[in-house]
Amino acid sequence: MIEIAVKTSGRREAIDITKRVEDAVYNAGVDEGLCVVYVPHTTAGITITEHADPSVIHDVLSGLIKSIPALQWTHLEGNSDAHFLSSLVGSHVAIPISGGKLHLGTWQGIFFMEFDGPRQRKVYVQILESARRQQ
């Protein structure tokens, strides 16, 4: 398993980690398989969306924040909204590996979603190999 450190600078933000995950897959030398990207935090998430146009992830984050219902939260830490958003987004994605590369769509990117920062976070990349690249 590969650990990627992510340092966030705001309470809520989206960070494109596509290149870092691609590098992990390349360094693993796997030709065919599956890449699982997992966030072990209850106030952060991981998602795949368009990364060619930065306004898309801005709109996604804005839409998520606006989706938070006006509730009487009972969690004493005051970050129930972050837990709610994390649950909504999810803690992992799985991407096929083909030809030694992530098999993402043309416009897709992998984003770490921070909902209770700023913090030092971890992302785990687990690569399940079905075929190794020939050296």
C-alpha positions as CSV (number, residue, x, y, z in Angstrom):
1,M,0.0,0.0,0.0
2,I,1.2,3.5,-0.9
3,E,0.5,6.5,1.4
4,I,0.1,10.0,-0.1
5,A,0.3,12.9,2.2
6,V,-2.2,15.8,1.5
7,K,-1.9,19.1,3.3
8,T,-5.0,21.2,3.1
9,S,-5.1,24.9,3.6
10,G,-8.9,25.7,4.0
11,R,-11.9,24.3,5.8
12,R,-13.4,23.1,2.6
13,E,-11.4,22.5,-0.6
14,A,-10.8,20.0,-3.4
15,I,-7.3,19.0,-4.3
16,D,-6.5,17.2,-7.6
17,I,-4.4,14.2,-6.7
18,T,-4.6,12.5,-10.2
19,K,-0.9,12.9,-11.0
20,R,0.2,11.5,-7.6
21,V,-2.0,8.4,-8.0
22,E,-0.8,8.0,-11.6
23,D,2.8,8.1,-10.4
24,A,2.1,5.4,-7.8
25,V,0.6,3.1,-10.4
26,Y,3.6,3.7,-12.8
27,N,6.1,3.1,-10.0
28,A,4.3,-0.2,-9.0
29,G,5.0,-1.5,-12.5
30,V,1.6,-3.0,-12.9
31,D,0.3,-3.5,-16.4
32,E,-3.3,-4.7,-15.7
33,G,-5.2,-4.5,-12.4
34,L,-7.2,-2.2,-10.2
35,C,-6.3,0.9,-8.2
36,V,-8.2,1.6,-5.1
37,V,-7.8,5.1,-3.6
38,Y,-9.0,5.4,0.0
39,V,-9.3,8.2,2.5
40,P,-9.2,7.1,6.2
41,H,-10.8,10.2,7.5
42,T,-14.4,10.8,8.6
43,T,-14.5,14.4,7.5
44,A,-12.9,14.0,4.1
45,G,-13.7,12.2,0.9
46,I,-12.5,11.1,-2.5
47,T,-14.3,11.6,-5.8
48,I,-13.8,11.5,-9.6
49,T,-15.0,14.3,-11.8
50,E,-13.8,16.5,-14.6
51,H,-10.4,18.1,-14.0
52,A,-9.8,19.8,-17.4
53,D,-11.9,22.8,-16.4
54,P,-11.2,23.9,-12.8
55,S,-14.7,25.5,-12.6
56,V,-16.3,22.1,-12.5
57,I,-14.7,21.0,-9.2
58,H,-15.5,24.5,-7.8
59,D,-19.1,23.9,-8.8
60,V,-19.2,20.4,-7.3
61,L,-17.8,21.6,-4.0
62,S,-20.1,24.6,-3.9
63,G,-23.1,22.3,-4.7
64,L,-22.2,19.9,-2.0
65,I,-21.9,22.7,0.6
66,K,-25.3,24.1,-0.5
67,S,-26.8,20.6,-0.1
68,I,-26.3,20.6,3.6
69,P,-29.7,20.8,5.2
70,A,-30.4,23.3,8.0
71,L,-30.4,20.8,10.9
72,Q,-29.9,21.0,14.6
73,W,-26.6,19.1,14.7
74,T,-26.0,17.2,17.9
75,H,-22.3,16.3,17.5
76,L,-20.4,18.3,20.1
77,E,-17.3,19.0,18.0
78,G,-19.3,21.3,15.7
79,N,-18.3,19.6,12.5
80,S,-21.3,17.4,11.8
81,D,-21.6,19.1,8.4
82,A,-18.2,17.8,7.5
83,H,-19.2,14.2,8.5
84,F,-22.4,14.6,6.5
85,L,-20.4,15.7,3.4
86,S,-17.9,13.0,3.8
87,S,-20.6,10.4,3.9
88,L,-22.3,11.9,0.9
89,V,-19.1,11.8,-1.2
90,G,-17.6,8.6,0.1
91,S,-14.2,7.3,1.2
92,H,-12.9,5.5,-1.8
93,V,-12.9,5.1,-5.6
94,A,-11.7,2.2,-7.7
95,I,-10.1,2.7,-11.1
96,P,-9.1,0.0,-13.6
97,I,-5.4,-0.1,-14.7
98,S,-4.9,-1.0,-18.3
99,G,-1.6,-0.8,-20.3
100,G,0.2,0.4,-17.1
101,K,-2.0,3.5,-16.7
102,L,-5.2,4.5,-14.9
103,H,-8.1,3.9,-17.2
104,L,-9.8,7.2,-16.5
105,G,-12.1,9.0,-18.9
106,T,-10.6,11.8,-21.1
107,W,-11.7,14.5,-18.7
108,Q,-11.7,12.7,-15.4
109,G,-9.5,13.4,-12.4
110,I,-9.2,12.1,-8.9
111,F,-9.9,14.7,-6.1
112,F,-9.3,14.7,-2.4
113,M,-12.2,16.5,-0.8
114,E,-11.5,18.3,2.5
115,F,-14.6,19.2,4.6
116,D,-13.0,20.1,8.0
117,G,-9.5,21.6,7.4
118,P,-7.0,22.8,7.3
119,R,-5.3,19.5,8.2
120,Q,-2.6,17.1,7.3
121,R,-4.3,14.1,5.7
122,K,-3.5,10.7,4.3
123,V,-4.7,9.0,1.1
124,Y,-4.0,5.3,0.7
125,V,-3.4,3.8,-2.8
126,Q,-3.8,0.0,-3.0
127,I,-2.9,-1.6,-6.3
128,L,-4.4,-5.0,-7.1
129,E,-2.3,-6.6,-9.8
130,S,-3.5,-9.0,-12.5
131,A,-0.5,-8.6,-14.8
132,R,3.0,-7.1,-14.4
133,R,4.6,-4.8,-17.0
134,Q,7.3,-6.5,-18.9
135,Q,10.7,-5.1,-18.2
